[in-house]
Amino acid sequence: MDWNQVEGNWKQVRGNVKKQWGKLTDDDLTAIDGRREALEGRIQERYGYTKDRVRKEIDDWYRLMAYELSRKSEDLAYQIDTIRADLERLSSTVSRVASTQLERAQDRAVEAATQVEGAIKRNPTSALAIAFGLGFLFSAFTRR
């Protein structure tokens, strides 16, 4: 992380600056607008610190902020990896359940076809009459 990132993300960083140097006003933070030299000047002005002390404080604050940001990034990466692993397990479970349900549906379809075949063998005349009736209805509904 470099100071350009502080400047680019000033709206997010300014709360952290305000927490570190509470004597800085909202007007000060607006005027600073992420510029390091302006921050140094305002801290000197509000706290009466020497230029060296201000630079050291800003450097220390900056290092701490960079460390915390790095730690948050690592935490975020860990959380993403955890979510990814959870999604893989969920996908595997869904696949396994879907496969089981597909097998059950196929078994039921084969069983139903076997039952229909048995009913046709037991009552061929009735089956022929039903097939003729369905054919007649189909042709009646599909006429133009």
C-alpha positions as CSV (number, residue, x, y, z in Angstrom):
1,M,0.0,0.0,0.0
2,D,1.3,3.4,-0.8
3,W,0.1,7.0,0.0
4,N,-1.6,7.2,-3.4
5,Q,-4.1,4.6,-2.1
6,V,-4.7,6.8,0.9
7,E,-5.5,9.7,-1.3
8,G,-7.7,7.6,-3.6
9,N,-9.7,6.2,-0.7
10,W,-9.7,9.4,1.4
11,K,-13.4,9.2,2.2
12,Q,-13.0,5.8,3.7
13,V,-9.7,6.6,5.4
14,R,-10.7,9.9,7.0
15,G,-12.6,8.3,9.8
16,N,-9.5,6.4,10.8
17,V,-7.5,9.7,10.7
18,K,-10.2,11.4,12.8
19,K,-10.0,8.5,15.3
20,Q,-6.1,8.8,15.5
21,W,-6.0,12.6,15.6
22,G,-9.3,13.7,17.3
23,K,-8.4,17.4,17.3
24,L,-8.7,17.5,13.5
25,T,-12.0,18.9,12.5
26,D,-14.2,17.8,9.6
27,D,-13.2,21.0,7.8
28,D,-9.5,20.0,8.3
29,L,-10.2,16.6,6.9
30,T,-12.0,18.1,3.9
31,A,-9.1,20.5,3.3
32,I,-6.5,17.7,3.7
33,D,-8.2,15.7,1.0
34,G,-5.7,12.8,1.4
35,R,-2.6,14.9,0.8
36,R,0.2,13.8,3.2
37,E,1.8,17.3,3.4
38,A,-1.6,18.8,4.3
39,L,-2.1,16.2,7.0
40,E,1.3,16.9,8.4
41,G,0.6,20.6,8.5
42,R,-2.8,20.3,10.1
43,I,-1.5,17.9,12.8
44,Q,1.4,20.3,13.5
45,E,-1.1,23.2,13.7
46,R,-3.6,21.4,16.0
47,Y,-1.2,19.6,18.3
48,G,1.9,21.8,18.2
49,Y,4.2,18.8,17.4
50,T,7.5,19.1,15.6
51,K,7.7,18.2,12.0
52,D,9.8,15.1,12.8
53,R,7.3,13.9,15.5
54,V,4.4,14.4,13.1
55,R,6.1,12.5,10.3
56,K,6.9,9.6,12.8
57,E,3.3,9.5,14.0
58,I,2.0,9.5,10.4
59,D,4.5,6.8,9.4
60,D,3.5,4.7,12.5
61,W,-0.2,5.2,11.8
62,Y,0.3,4.4,8.1
63,R,2.2,1.1,8.9
64,L,-0.5,0.0,11.3
65,M,-3.2,0.8,8.9
66,A,-1.4,-1.1,6.1
67,Y,-0.9,-4.1,8.5
68,E,-4.6,-4.1,9.5
69,L,-5.6,-3.9,5.8
70,S,-3.3,-6.7,4.9
71,R,-4.7,-8.8,7.8
72,K,-8.3,-8.0,6.6
73,S,-7.3,-9.1,3.1
74,E,-5.9,-12.4,4.5
75,D,-9.1,-12.9,6.5
76,L,-11.2,-12.2,3.4
77,A,-9.2,-14.6,1.3
78,Y,-9.6,-17.3,4.0
79,Q,-13.4,-16.6,4.1
80,I,-13.6,-16.9,0.3
81,D,-11.7,-20.2,0.4
82,T,-14.1,-21.5,3.0
83,I,-17.1,-20.5,1.0
84,R,-15.6,-22.1,-2.1
85,A,-15.1,-25.4,-0.2
86,D,-18.6,-25.2,1.2
87,L,-20.0,-24.7,-2.3
88,E,-18.0,-27.6,-3.6
89,R,-19.4,-29.8,-0.8
90,L,-22.9,-28.5,-1.5
91,S,-22.6,-29.2,-5.2
92,S,-21.4,-32.7,-4.5
93,T,-24.3,-33.3,-2.2
94,V,-26.8,-31.9,-4.7
95,S,-25.3,-34.0,-7.4
96,R,-25.5,-37.2,-5.3
97,V,-29.2,-36.5,-4.3
98,A,-30.2,-35.7,-7.9
99,S,-28.5,-38.9,-9.1
100,T,-30.4,-40.9,-6.4
101,Q,-33.7,-39.3,-7.3
102,L,-33.1,-39.9,-11.0
103,E,-32.5,-43.6,-10.3
104,R,-35.7,-43.8,-8.3
105,A,-37.7,-42.0,-11.1
106,Q,-36.3,-44.4,-13.7
107,D,-37.2,-47.4,-11.5
108,R,-40.7,-46.1,-11.1
109,A,-41.1,-45.5,-14.8
110,V,-39.9,-49.1,-15.6
111,E,-42.3,-50.4,-13.0
112,A,-45.2,-48.4,-14.4
113,A,-44.4,-49.6,-17.9
114,T,-44.3,-53.2,-16.7
115,Q,-47.7,-52.7,-15.0
116,V,-49.2,-51.2,-18.2
117,E,-47.8,-54.1,-20.2
118,G,-49.3,-56.6,-17.8
119,A,-52.7,-54.8,-17.9
120,I,-52.7,-54.9,-21.7
121,K,-51.9,-58.7,-21.7
122,R,-54.7,-59.4,-19.3
123,N,-57.3,-57.2,-21.1
124,P,-56.2,-56.8,-24.8
125,T,-59.7,-55.9,-25.9
126,S,-60.1,-53.1,-23.4
127,A,-56.6,-51.8,-24.2
128,L,-57.5,-51.8,-27.9
129,A,-60.7,-49.9,-27.2
130,I,-58.9,-47.3,-25.1
131,A,-56.3,-46.8,-27.7
132,F,-58.9,-46.4,-30.4
133,G,-60.8,-43.9,-28.3
134,L,-57.7,-41.9,-27.6
135,G,-56.8,-41.9,-31.2
136,F,-60.3,-40.7,-32.1
137,L,-60.2,-37.9,-29.5
138,F,-56.7,-36.8,-30.7
139,S,-57.9,-36.6,-34.3
140,A,-61.0,-34.7,-33.3
141,F,-59.0,-32.1,-31.4
142,T,-56.3,-31.7,-34.1
143,R,-58.7,-31.1,-37.0
144,R,-58.6,-27.6,-38.5
